[in-house]
Amino acid sequence: MKAPVTNAQRLFGELLGTALLLAVVIGSGLMAERLSGGNVAVALLANTLATVGGLYILIEVFGPVSGAHFNPAVSLAMALRGELPWARLAGYVPAQLLGAALGAVLAHAMFDLPLLQVSAKLRTGTGQWIAEAVATAGLLLVILRAPQARVAAMVAAYIGAAYWFTASTSFANPAAVFGRMFSDSFAGIAPASAPAFMLAEVLGAGLGLLLHRALGRPVCA
C-alpha cells in the first residue's frame, strides 16, 4: 500500500519544483542569449521550447506530490475553490517564493555567474499588465478545464503559446516574477516592475475563476 504524502513532502515538492522551473526558465534564457548572436527572436524561441519541455516534465513529476502548482496565484485559486486548505496555502506560497529565488541562484551557478543578482530589466506599461492578466486567466482556465490526464501537456503548450501572443512573454506566476527579480539576464525583471506584474497576475487568476464558472462544468472526454 502506497504511503500517503506528508505535508512536509508537499511543501518540499513545491519548493523543489518551483526552483527547477526557474532554473529552466533562467538557465535556458542565459544559454539562448549566449548562442543566438544577438537575435532576440531566436533567443525567445529557444527559451520558449525549453520552458515548455521543462514545465511538462515538472508537472508530471511533482503533480502526485504537491499538485505541481509552482505558482501562488494558482494555489490561491485552488484555496478559493476549496480544493486546497488555507493552512496549506500559507505554507505553499513561501515555499514557492523561496524555491523561485533558489532556482535563480542555481541557474547562475551553472553558468559561472555571480550567484546573487538584481535585475535591471524594466518591464512596465498598460499593455504588459493586461498581458499578464490575460496570461494568468488563460492558465487558470486550462488548469480547471483540461482533462486530468492532459493537464501537464495542455498547461505546457498554453504557456509556450503565451510566450509569443502576450506582450509580457507570459510570466503568469508571482513566484516566477519574484525569482526573476534576482537574475540580471534575458529572463529578468526589475524589482520596480514586479509589484504591478504580480497584481495583474492575481487579478487574472480571479478572472480565470469567473470565466470558468461562467462556462459551466466541463464535459470530461
MDAnalysis code that builds the backbone (N, CA, C; Angstrom):
import MDAnalysis as mda
import numpy as np

u = mda.Universe.empty(663, n_residues=221, atom_resindex=np.repeat(np.arange(221), 3), trajectory=True)
u.add_TopologyAttr("name", ["N", "CA", "C"] * 221)
u.add_TopologyAttr("resid", np.arange(1, 222))
u.add_TopologyAttr("resname", ["MET", "LYS", "ALA", "PRO", "VAL", "THR", "ASN", "ALA", "GLN", "ARG", "LEU", "PHE", "GLY", "GLU", "LEU", "LEU", "GLY", "THR", "ALA", "LEU", "LEU", "LEU", "ALA", "VAL", "VAL", "ILE", "GLY", "SER", "GLY", "LEU", "MET", "ALA", "GLU", "ARG", "LEU", "SER", "GLY", "GLY", "ASN", "VAL", "ALA", "VAL", "ALA", "LEU", "LEU", "ALA", "ASN", "THR", "LEU", "ALA", "THR", "VAL", "GLY", "GLY", "LEU", "TYR", "ILE", "LEU", "ILE", "GLU", "VAL", "PHE", "GLY", "PRO", "VAL", "SER", "GLY", "ALA", "HIS", "PHE", "ASN", "PRO", "ALA", "VAL", "SER", "LEU", "ALA", "MET", "ALA", "LEU", "ARG", "GLY", "GLU", "LEU", "PRO", "TRP", "ALA", "ARG", "LEU", "ALA", "GLY", "TYR", "VAL", "PRO", "ALA", "GLN", "LEU", "LEU", "GLY", "ALA", "ALA", "LEU", "GLY", "ALA", "VAL", "LEU", "ALA", "HIS", "ALA", "MET", "PHE", "ASP", "LEU", "PRO", "LEU", "LEU", "GLN", "VAL", "SER", "ALA", "LYS", "LEU", "ARG", "THR", "GLY", "THR", "GLY", "GLN", "TRP", "ILE", "ALA", "GLU", "ALA", "VAL", "ALA", "THR", "ALA", "GLY", "LEU", "LEU", "LEU", "VAL", "ILE", "LEU", "ARG", "ALA", "PRO", "GLN", "ALA", "ARG", "VAL", "ALA", "ALA", "MET", "VAL", "ALA", "ALA", "TYR", "ILE", "GLY", "ALA", "ALA", "TYR", "TRP", "PHE", "THR", "ALA", "SER", "THR", "SER", "PHE", "ALA", "ASN", "PRO", "ALA", "ALA", "VAL", "PHE", "GLY", "ARG", "MET", "PHE", "SER", "ASP", "SER", "PHE", "ALA", "GLY", "ILE", "ALA", "PRO", "ALA", "SER", "ALA", "PRO", "ALA", "PHE", "MET", "LEU", "ALA", "GLU", "VAL", "LEU", "GLY", "ALA", "GLY", "LEU", "GLY", "LEU", "LEU", "LEU", "HIS", "ARG", "ALA", "LEU", "GLY", "ARG", "PRO", "VAL", "CYS", "ALA"])
u.atoms.positions = np.array([
    [0.846, -1.194, 0.000],
    [0.000, 0.000, 0.000],
    [0.878, 1.239, 0.000],
    [0.547, 2.175, -0.892],
    [1.351, 3.384, -1.018],
    [1.149, 4.296, 0.187],
    [2.257, 4.777, 0.753],
    [2.177, 5.667, 1.915],
    [1.619, 7.027, 1.491],
    [0.781, 7.642, 2.325],
    [0.236, 8.961, 1.987],
    [1.338, 10.017, 1.962],
    [1.137, 11.033, 1.157],
    [2.102, 12.131, 1.065],
    [1.960, 13.017, 2.296],
    [3.056, 13.319, 2.947],
    [3.017, 14.160, 4.139],
    [3.011, 15.633, 3.743],
    [2.638, 16.483, 4.684],
    [2.646, 17.918, 4.413],
    [4.062, 18.415, 4.135],
    [5.033, 17.878, 4.845],
    [6.420, 18.276, 4.601],
    [6.835, 17.922, 3.185],
    [6.415, 16.760, 2.696],
    [6.742, 16.355, 1.329],
    [6.060, 17.269, 0.310],
    [4.824, 17.660, 0.600],
    [4.135, 18.586, -0.305],
    [4.882, 19.924, -0.392],
    [5.271, 20.456, 0.750],
    [5.987, 21.730, 0.760],
    [7.325, 21.624, 0.043],
    [8.029, 20.514, 0.289],
    [9.307, 20.319, -0.389],
    [9.099, 20.154, -1.894],
    [8.002, 19.498, -2.271],
    [7.694, 19.359, -3.684],
    [7.470, 20.705, -4.356],
    [6.748, 21.586, -3.693],
    [6.515, 22.925, -4.251],
    [7.805, 23.735, -4.308],
    [8.623, 23.641, -3.263],
    [9.895, 24.372, -3.250],
    [10.822, 23.866, -4.354],
    [11.013, 22.544, -4.423],
    [11.934, 21.976, -5.394],
    [11.412, 22.154, -6.821],
    [10.125, 21.924, -7.022],
    [9.559, 22.074, -8.358],
    [9.657, 23.496, -8.870],
    [9.374, 24.473, -7.996],
    [9.470, 25.872, -8.406],
    [10.921, 26.257, -8.667],
    [11.834, 25.762, -7.850],
    [13.258, 26.034, -8.073],
    [13.706, 25.507, -9.429],
    [13.314, 24.279, -9.746],
    [13.710, 23.699, -11.031],
    [13.056, 24.438, -12.199],
    [11.810, 24.861, -12.029],
    [11.150, 25.621, -13.082],
    [11.902, 26.920, -13.368],
    [12.288, 27.632, -12.326],
    [13.015, 28.888, -12.528],
    [14.408, 28.636, -13.083],
    [15.031, 27.532, -12.685],
    [16.331, 27.189, -13.263],
    [16.195, 26.932, -14.757],
    [15.102, 26.293, -15.160],
    [14.846, 26.057, -16.584],
    [14.645, 27.376, -17.321],
    [13.783, 28.232, -16.789],
    [13.455, 29.498, -17.453],
    [14.689, 30.393, -17.559],
    [15.375, 30.587, -16.441],
    [16.528, 31.491, -16.435],
    [17.719, 30.860, -17.140],
    [17.979, 29.587, -16.867],
    [19.111, 28.915, -17.493],
    [18.984, 28.862, -19.002],
    [17.799, 28.526, -19.501],
    [17.616, 28.486, -20.955],
    [17.708, 29.883, -21.556],
    [17.294, 30.894, -20.801],
    [17.457, 32.267, -21.270],
    [18.922, 32.657, -21.389],
    [19.717, 32.242, -20.411],
    [21.154, 32.522, -20.448],
    [21.819, 31.814, -21.630],
    [21.479, 30.538, -21.813],
    [22.054, 29.790, -22.933],
    [21.616, 30.386, -24.261],
    [20.347, 30.717, -24.370],
    [19.832, 31.296, -25.608],
    [20.517, 32.620, -25.925],
    [20.721, 33.433, -24.908],
    [21.367, 34.729, -25.102],
    [22.802, 34.544, -25.595],
    [23.491, 33.535, -25.085],
    [24.880, 33.293, -25.478],
    [24.998, 32.767, -26.900],
    [24.024, 31.966, -27.329],
    [24.142, 31.279, -28.607],
    [23.405, 31.957, -29.765],
    [22.535, 32.914, -29.473],
    [21.670, 33.476, -30.516],
    [22.331, 34.581, -31.313],
    [23.517, 35.012, -30.914],
    [24.215, 36.057, -31.660],
    [23.484, 37.376, -31.694],
    [22.747, 37.675, -30.651],
    [22.031, 38.948, -30.577],
    [20.656, 38.926, -31.213],
    [20.224, 37.787, -31.766],
    [18.902, 37.673, -32.372],
    [17.893, 37.369, -31.267],
    [17.117, 38.366, -30.886],
    [16.204, 38.224, -29.745],
    [15.089, 37.223, -30.039],
    [14.629, 37.178, -31.284],
    [13.563, 36.238, -31.636],
    [14.040, 34.797, -31.472],
    [15.255, 34.515, -31.914],
    [15.806, 33.174, -31.760],
    [15.987, 32.836, -30.283],
    [16.466, 33.814, -29.512],
    [16.650, 33.595, -28.076],
    [15.314, 33.291, -27.397],
    [14.266, 34.036, -27.763],
    [12.957, 33.803, -27.160],
    [12.407, 32.438, -27.561],
    [12.630, 32.046, -28.810],
    [12.158, 30.742, -29.260],
    [12.831, 29.621, -28.475],
    [14.148, 29.717, -28.290],
    [14.862, 28.700, -27.528],
    [14.387, 28.675, -26.078],
    [14.202, 29.835, -25.495],
    [13.710, 29.950, -24.130],
    [12.321, 29.329, -24.003],
    [11.477, 29.564, -24.998],
    [10.128, 29.009, -25.005],
    [10.142, 27.486, -25.049],
    [10.918, 26.930, -25.974],
    [10.936, 25.476, -26.144],
    [11.438, 24.781, -24.879],
    [12.483, 25.339, -24.267],
    [12.997, 24.748, -23.034],
    [11.970, 24.831, -21.913],
    [11.267, 25.943, -21.821],
    [10.266, 26.112, -20.770],
    [9.105, 25.143, -20.961],
    [8.647, 24.978, -22.193],
    [7.543, 24.048, -22.467],
    [7.920, 22.630, -22.045],
    [9.108, 22.181, -22.459],
    [9.537, 20.836, -22.105],
    [9.733, 20.661, -20.617],
    [10.400, 21.634, -20.004],
    [10.650, 21.549, -18.574],
    [9.379, 21.586, -17.756],
    [8.451, 22.457, -18.119],
    [7.204, 22.584, -17.364],
    [6.389, 21.296, -17.453],
    [6.316, 20.710, -18.634],
    [5.583, 19.450, -18.791],
    [6.149, 18.368, -17.865],
    [7.469, 18.205, -17.883],
    [8.100, 17.175, -17.059],
    [7.881, 17.444, -15.574],
    [8.036, 18.698, -15.156],
    [7.906, 19.031, -13.736],
    [6.487, 18.799, -13.234],
    [5.482, 19.114, -14.050],
    [4.097, 18.866, -13.634],
    [3.853, 17.373, -13.488],
    [4.365, 16.585, -14.429],
    [4.195, 15.134, -14.354],
    [4.883, 14.556, -13.119],
    [6.076, 15.064, -12.815],
    [6.855, 14.518, -11.699],
    [6.282, 14.937, -10.346],
    [5.941, 16.210, -10.203],
    [5.543, 16.733, -8.896],
    [4.035, 16.785, -8.682],
    [3.248, 16.564, -9.738],
    [1.802, 16.577, -9.578],
    [1.308, 15.624, -8.500],
    [1.772, 14.366, -8.491],
    [1.308, 13.437, -7.455],
    [1.775, 13.786, -6.044],
    [2.778, 14.643, -5.930],
    [3.298, 15.002, -4.609],
    [2.561, 16.205, -4.027],
    [2.541, 17.300, -4.791],
    [2.006, 18.548, -4.238],
    [0.898, 19.166, -5.069],
    [0.610, 18.581, -6.222],
    [-0.316, 19.211, -7.155],
    [0.404, 20.016, -8.213],
    [1.712, 20.208, -8.032],
    [2.552, 20.920, -9.009],
    [1.997, 22.296, -9.343],
    [1.703, 23.082, -8.311],
    [1.239, 24.447, -8.557],
    [2.391, 25.337, -9.025],
    [3.456, 25.386, -8.247],
    [4.629, 26.228, -8.512],
    [4.244, 27.691, -8.710],
    [3.110, 28.115, -8.187],
    [2.538, 29.400, -8.569],
    [1.558, 29.857, -7.488],
    [1.852, 30.939, -6.763],
    [0.934, 31.400, -5.711],
    [-0.455, 31.754, -6.220],
    [-0.555, 32.249, -7.452],
    [-1.877, 32.592, -7.986],
    [-2.721, 31.344, -8.183],
    [-2.105, 30.270, -8.649],
    [-2.820, 29.000, -8.807],
    [-3.212, 28.444, -7.442],
    [-2.291, 28.478, -6.491],
    [-2.601, 27.968, -5.149],
    [-3.732, 28.757, -4.508],
    [-3.718, 30.083, -4.667],
    [-4.795, 30.914, -4.121],
    [-6.126, 30.556, -4.762],
    [-6.122, 30.367, -6.073],
    [-7.361, 29.994, -6.762],
    [-7.886, 28.657, -6.249],
    [-6.997, 27.709, -6.029],
    [-7.427, 26.402, -5.527],
    [-7.962, 26.503, -4.102],
    [-7.377, 27.391, -3.304],
    [-7.890, 27.610, -1.948],
    [-9.286, 28.232, -1.995],
    [-9.487, 29.176, -2.895],
    [-10.803, 29.806, -3.035],
    [-11.855, 28.802, -3.488],
    [-11.429, 27.806, -4.254],
    [-12.350, 26.766, -4.719],
    [-12.561, 25.658, -3.680],
    [-11.843, 25.735, -2.568],
    [-11.966, 24.715, -1.537],
    [-11.180, 23.456, -1.821],
    [-10.295, 23.494, -2.827],
    [-9.503, 22.324, -3.198],
    [-8.136, 22.300, -2.521],
    [-7.775, 23.379, -1.849],
    [-6.520, 23.459, -1.107],
    [-6.820, 24.101, 0.242],
    [-6.528, 23.416, 1.338],
    [-6.784, 24.026, 2.652],
    [-6.013, 25.340, 2.813],
    [-6.641, 26.292, 3.478],
    [-5.992, 27.594, 3.648],
    [-4.703, 27.464, 4.456],
    [-4.670, 26.550, 5.392],
    [-3.440, 26.342, 6.168],
    [-2.314, 25.854, 5.263],
    [-2.660, 25.022, 4.283],
    [-1.637, 24.539, 3.356],
    [-1.188, 25.656, 2.415],
    [-2.122, 26.527, 2.020],
    [-1.761, 27.682, 1.194],
    [-0.711, 28.534, 1.891],
    [-0.855, 28.696, 3.206],
    [0.091, 29.515, 3.976],
    [1.498, 28.935, 3.938],
    [1.626, 27.648, 3.693],
    [2.941, 27.047, 3.532],
    [3.406, 27.027, 2.092],
    [2.462, 26.825, 1.174],
    [2.811, 26.735, -0.243],
    [3.450, 28.030, -0.765],
    [2.858, 29.167, -0.435],
    [3.340, 30.425, -1.019],
    [4.785, 30.725, -0.624],
    [5.169, 30.665, 0.657],
    [6.580, 30.869, 0.985],
    [7.499, 29.843, 0.332],
    [7.051, 28.596, 0.249],
    [7.869, 27.561, -0.385],
    [8.090, 27.886, -1.858],
    [7.060, 28.346, -2.530],
    [7.176, 28.698, -3.944],
    [8.099, 29.898, -4.139],
    [7.978, 30.914, -3.298],
    [8.826, 32.095, -3.433],
    [10.291, 31.770, -3.148],
    [10.519, 31.004, -2.085],
    [11.890, 30.605, -1.768],
    [12.454, 29.731, -2.881],
    [11.663, 28.796, -3.375],
    [12.115, 27.947, -4.466],
    [12.477, 28.750, -5.697],
    [11.689, 29.762, -6.013],
    [11.968, 30.592, -7.189],
    [13.309, 31.309, -7.047],
    [13.571, 31.864, -5.878],
    [14.848, 32.548, -5.655],
    [16.016, 31.567, -5.741],
    [15.838, 30.382, -5.176],
    [16.896, 29.366, -5.236],
    [17.129, 28.896, -6.673],
    [16.068, 28.847, -7.462],
    [16.216, 28.467, -8.862],
    [17.069, 29.457, -9.640],
    [16.897, 30.748, -9.328],
    [17.734, 31.764, -9.973],
    [19.196, 31.574, -9.590],
    [19.447, 31.318, -8.318],
    [20.823, 31.086, -7.856],
    [21.419, 29.861, -8.541],
    [20.628, 28.803, -8.666],
    [21.106, 27.581, -9.310],
    [21.471, 27.840, -10.771],
    [20.634, 28.576, -11.481],
    [20.930, 28.894, -12.881],
    [22.241, 29.663, -12.996],
    [22.437, 30.622, -12.119],
    [23.678, 31.403, -12.154],
    [24.889, 30.524, -11.865],
    [24.733, 29.617, -10.920],
    [25.842, 28.729, -10.570],
    [26.239, 27.861, -11.762],
    [25.249, 27.387, -12.514],
    [25.546, 26.528, -13.658],
    [26.274, 27.270, -14.772],
    [26.091, 28.592, -14.827],
    [26.721, 29.382, -15.883],
    [27.887, 30.228, -15.366],
    [28.386, 29.879, -14.159],
    [29.544, 30.567, -13.579],
    [29.345, 32.074, -13.500],
    [28.156, 32.476, -13.080],
    [27.826, 33.883, -12.913],
    [27.725, 34.212, -11.423],
    [27.790, 35.495, -11.052],
    [27.554, 35.847, -9.647],
    [26.218, 35.280, -9.175],
    [26.234, 34.617, -8.039],
    [25.026, 33.934, -7.578],
    [23.905, 34.903, -7.228],
    [24.231, 35.980, -6.594],
    [23.230, 36.951, -6.152],
    [23.235, 38.154, -7.082],
    [22.115, 38.368, -7.744],
    [21.982, 39.469, -8.690],
    [20.642, 40.160, -8.472],
    [20.526, 41.368, -9.004],
    [19.251, 42.075, -9.040],
    [19.053, 42.550, -10.468],
    [17.926, 42.221, -11.048],
    [17.678, 42.551, -12.444],
    [17.497, 44.053, -12.641],
    [17.998, 44.532, -13.771],
    [17.805, 45.929, -14.157],
    [16.832, 46.040, -15.323],
    [16.189, 44.935, -15.701],
    [15.340, 44.914, -16.891],
    [13.930, 45.385, -16.553],
    [13.616, 46.614, -16.960],
    [12.296, 47.174, -16.695],
    [11.272, 46.553, -17.642],
    [10.154, 46.156, -17.077],
    [9.028, 45.640, -17.859],
    [7.786, 46.333, -17.314],
    [7.294, 47.297, -18.037],
    [6.187, 48.087, -17.500],
    [5.294, 48.590, -18.629],
    [4.149, 49.103, -18.263],
    [3.215, 49.647, -19.236],
    [1.889, 48.911, -19.211],
    [0.846, 49.603, -19.601],
    [-0.505, 49.052, -19.548],
    [-0.622, 47.755, -20.357],
    [-0.004, 47.724, -21.531],
    [-0.080, 46.532, -22.359],
    [0.509, 45.311, -21.676],
    [1.629, 45.502, -20.992],
    [2.261, 44.378, -20.308],
    [1.404, 43.900, -19.135],
    [0.785, 44.835, -18.428],
    [-0.060, 44.443, -17.292],
    [-1.306, 43.697, -17.778],
    [-1.911, 44.203, -18.866],
    [-3.059, 43.483, -19.439],
    [-2.627, 42.088, -19.889],
    [-1.448, 42.009, -20.500],
    [-0.940, 40.725, -20.968],
    [-0.782, 39.729, -19.824],
    [-0.287, 40.194, -18.680],
    [-0.120, 39.284, -17.544],
    [-1.458, 38.819, -16.994],
    [-2.441, 39.711, -16.979],
    [-3.778, 39.306, -16.535],
    [-4.369, 38.282, -17.492],
    [-4.225, 38.516, -18.795],
    [-4.738, 37.575, -19.798],
    [-4.026, 36.231, -19.689],
    [-2.695, 36.272, -19.573],
    [-1.921, 35.027, -19.494],
    [-2.327, 34.192, -18.291],
    [-2.521, 34.844, -17.150],
    [-2.860, 34.108, -15.936],
    [-4.297, 33.618, -15.964],
    [-5.206, 34.427, -16.501],
    [-6.599, 33.977, -16.635],
    [-6.670, 32.742, -17.530],
    [-5.931, 32.774, -18.634],
    [-5.915, 31.626, -19.534],
    [-5.318, 30.398, -18.882],
    [-4.258, 30.602, -18.114],
    [-3.636, 29.481, -17.410],
    [-4.627, 28.823, -16.455],
    [-5.385, 29.615, -15.703],
    [-6.373, 29.043, -14.785],
    [-7.459, 28.293, -15.546],
    [-7.882, 28.838, -16.671],
    [-8.900, 28.143, -17.463],
    [-8.401, 26.782, -17.931],
    [-7.156, 26.740, -18.382],
    [-6.596, 25.464, -18.843],
    [-6.516, 24.471, -17.689],
    [-6.008, 24.912, -16.554],
    [-5.864, 24.021, -15.399],
    [-7.220, 23.471, -14.955],
    [-8.219, 24.336, -14.919],
    [-9.520, 23.933, -14.392],
    [-10.354, 23.128, -15.384],
    [-10.102, 23.287, -16.672],
    [-10.981, 22.668, -17.663],
    [-10.328, 21.547, -18.462],
    [-9.021, 21.381, -18.334],
    [-8.352, 20.309, -19.076],
    [-8.689, 18.950, -18.474],
    [-8.854, 17.915, -19.294],
    [-8.985, 16.550, -18.752],
    [-7.761, 16.222, -17.901],
    [-7.972, 15.542, -16.793],
    [-6.912, 15.317, -15.818],
    [-5.653, 14.725, -16.445],
    [-5.818, 13.785, -17.341],
    [-4.667, 13.107, -17.934],
    [-3.881, 13.996, -18.881],
    [-4.465, 15.146, -19.275],
    [-3.798, 16.008, -20.251],
    [-3.416, 17.364, -19.681],
    [-3.535, 17.532, -18.370],
    [-3.239, 18.830, -17.763],
    [-1.806, 19.260, -18.042],
    [-0.841, 18.383, -17.813],
    [0.568, 18.757, -17.973],
    [0.856, 19.220, -19.391],
    [0.403, 18.446, -20.371],
    [0.666, 18.798, -21.766],
    [-0.035, 20.092, -22.152],
    [-1.273, 20.270, -21.704],
    [-2.028, 21.456, -22.103],
    [-1.518, 22.715, -21.422],
    [-1.114, 22.613, -20.157],
    [-0.534, 23.772, -19.467],
    [0.777, 24.170, -20.135],
    [1.639, 23.191, -20.412],
    [2.916, 23.491, -21.047],
    [2.711, 24.117, -22.423],
    [1.777, 23.569, -23.200],
    [1.510, 24.107, -24.532],
    [0.955, 25.528, -24.447],
    [0.058, 25.766, -23.499],
    [-0.518, 27.105, -23.352],
    [0.559, 28.127, -22.993],
    [1.418, 27.790, -22.036],
    [2.470, 28.728, -21.646],
    [3.414, 28.994, -22.816],
    [3.720, 27.942, -23.592],
    [4.557, 28.146, -24.771],
    [3.923, 29.107, -25.760],
    [2.626, 28.951, -26.004],
    [1.924, 29.870, -26.898],
    [1.893, 31.281, -26.330],
    [1.646, 31.375, -25.018],
    [1.517, 32.691, -24.387],
    [2.840, 33.456, -24.349],
    [3.975, 32.748, -24.394],
    [5.266, 33.436, -24.535],
    [5.246, 34.360, -25.751],
    [4.485, 33.949, -26.780],
    [4.510, 34.676, -28.047],
    [3.292, 35.550, -28.281],
    [2.126, 35.212, -27.731],
    [0.966, 36.056, -28.036],
    [0.724, 37.136, -26.995],
    [1.489, 37.151, -25.900],
    [1.350, 38.222, -24.914],
    [2.548, 39.175, -24.991],
    [2.293, 40.443, -24.714],
    [3.350, 41.450, -24.769],
    [4.389, 41.264, -23.672],
    [4.012, 40.552, -22.617],
    [4.895, 40.395, -21.457],
    [5.711, 39.106, -21.506],
    [5.512, 38.269, -22.506],
    [6.068, 36.910, -22.618],
    [5.587, 35.995, -21.504],
    [4.436, 36.298, -20.955],
    [3.695, 35.376, -20.090],
    [4.468, 34.826, -18.900],
    [4.705, 35.685, -17.907],
    [5.192, 35.170, -16.631],
    [4.079, 34.347, -15.976],
    [2.882, 34.954, -15.856],
    [1.662, 34.281, -15.370],
    [1.852, 33.621, -14.007],
    [2.754, 34.161, -13.180],
    [3.127, 33.464, -11.954],
    [3.883, 34.424, -11.033],
    [3.301, 34.831, -9.895],
    [4.023, 35.729, -8.981],
    [5.340, 35.167, -8.480],
    [5.444, 33.840, -8.334],
    [6.719, 33.262, -7.902],
    [7.771, 33.409, -8.993],
    [7.366, 33.253, -10.255],
    [8.306, 33.453, -11.355],
    [8.793, 34.894, -11.386],
    [7.884, 35.836, -11.149],
    [8.289, 37.246, -11.077],
    [9.306, 37.433, -9.957],
    [9.011, 36.871, -8.801],
    [9.900, 37.016, -7.649],
    [11.284, 36.455, -7.957],
    [11.344, 35.239, -8.498],
    [12.630, 34.637, -8.783],
    [13.405, 35.376, -9.851],
    [12.712, 35.848, -10.883],
    [13.378, 36.525, -11.994],
    [13.877, 37.913, -11.624],
    [13.404, 38.457, -10.503],
    [13.990, 39.710, -9.995],
    [15.459, 39.531, -9.644],
    [15.842, 38.287, -9.312],
    [17.196, 38.023, -8.834],
    [18.116, 37.517, -9.944],
    [17.755, 37.838, -11.196],
    [18.600, 37.460, -12.316],
    [18.688, 38.610, -13.307],
    [19.865, 39.206, -13.405],
    [20.061, 40.314, -14.342],
    [20.428, 39.728, -15.705],
    [19.421, 39.086, -16.329],
    [19.646, 38.320, -17.552],
    [18.474, 38.514, -18.491],
    [18.498, 37.765, -19.580],
    [17.446, 37.801, -20.596],
    [16.065, 37.618, -19.978],
    [15.954, 36.770, -18.965],
    [14.653, 36.431, -18.373],
    [14.291, 37.304, -17.177],
    [15.142, 38.259, -16.809],
    [14.942, 39.010, -15.570],
    [13.837, 40.047, -15.635],
    [13.492, 40.553, -14.457],
    [12.546, 41.665, -14.331],
    [13.002, 42.526, -13.163],
    [13.044, 43.822, -13.377],
    [13.495, 44.745, -12.331],
    [12.518, 44.761, -11.164],
    [13.013, 44.858, -9.928],
    [12.118, 44.900, -8.773],
    [11.052, 45.983, -8.869],
    [11.370, 47.098, -9.497],
    [10.381, 48.172, -9.619],
    [9.197, 47.763, -10.486],
    [9.416, 46.818, -11.390],
    [8.350, 46.361, -12.281],
    [7.535, 45.214, -11.691],
    [8.062, 44.590, -10.655],
    [7.470, 43.353, -10.152],
    [6.086, 43.528, -9.512],
    [5.842, 44.522, -8.648],
    [4.536, 44.587, -7.987],
    [3.356, 44.664, -8.944],
    [3.471, 45.452, -10.011],
    [2.367, 45.576, -10.968],
    [2.133, 44.253, -11.689],
    [3.220, 43.543, -12.023],
    [3.075, 42.229, -12.656],
    [2.334, 41.274, -11.720],
    [2.745, 41.246, -10.460],
    [2.121, 40.330, -9.507],
    [0.644, 40.647, -9.309],
    [0.316, 41.929, -9.198],
    [-1.086, 42.324, -9.031],
    [-1.902, 41.918, -10.243],
    [-1.359, 42.146, -11.435],
    [-2.074, 41.766, -12.655],
    [-2.307, 40.268, -12.699],
    [-1.339, 39.496, -12.237],
    [-1.469, 38.030, -12.243],
    [-2.547, 37.558, -11.272],
    [-2.592, 38.156, -10.090],
    [-3.626, 37.775, -9.118],
    [-5.008, 38.145, -9.650],
    [-5.126, 39.334, -10.241],
    [-6.409, 39.725, -10.833],
    [-6.769, 38.797, -11.993],
    [-5.772, 38.416, -12.772],
    [-6.017, 37.491, -13.873],
    [-6.493, 36.138, -13.383],
    [-5.923, 35.670, -12.277],
    [-6.375, 34.398, -11.710],
    [-7.838, 34.487, -11.288],
    [-8.212, 35.614, -10.687],
    [-9.610, 35.813, -10.319],
    [-10.511, 35.826, -11.539],
    [-10.054, 36.470, -12.614],
    [-10.824, 36.490, -13.859],
    [-10.966, 35.074, -14.417],
    [-9.901, 34.300, -14.347],
    [-9.962, 32.917, -14.820],
    [-11.001, 32.104, -14.064],
    [-11.075, 32.295, -12.741],
    [-12.089, 31.597, -11.949],
    [-13.499, 31.996, -12.379],
    [-13.714, 33.287, -12.614],
    [-15.037, 33.758, -13.026],
    [-15.416, 33.206, -14.399],
    [-14.451, 33.181, -15.323],
    [-14.732, 32.656, -16.660],
    [-15.047, 31.161, -16.597],
    [-14.306, 30.449, -15.762],
    [-14.568, 29.020, -15.608],
    [-15.980, 28.791, -15.081],
    [-16.377, 29.570, -14.111],
    [-17.740, 29.432, -13.570],
    [-18.792, 29.765, -14.611],
    [-18.521, 30.806, -15.409],
    [-19.494, 31.217, -16.421],
    [-19.650, 30.153, -17.506],
    [-18.602, 29.425, -17.795],
    [-18.645, 28.397, -18.832],
    [-19.340, 27.119, -18.367],
    [-19.508, 26.957, -17.070],
    [-20.162, 25.783, -16.541],
    [-19.213, 24.599, -16.407],
    [-19.744, 23.529, -15.891],
    [-18.945, 22.334, -15.616],
    [-18.410, 21.741, -16.920],
    [-17.087, 21.520, -17.005],
    [-16.544, 20.947, -18.237],
    [-16.984, 19.505, -18.422],
    [-17.193, 19.139, -19.670],
    [-17.563, 17.758, -20.002],
    [-16.279, 16.967, -20.171],
    [-16.083, 15.961, -19.344],
    [-14.853, 15.162, -19.394],
    [-14.864, 14.284, -20.644],
    [-13.688, 14.224, -21.316],
    [-13.566, 13.382, -22.513],
    [-13.465, 11.927, -22.109],
])
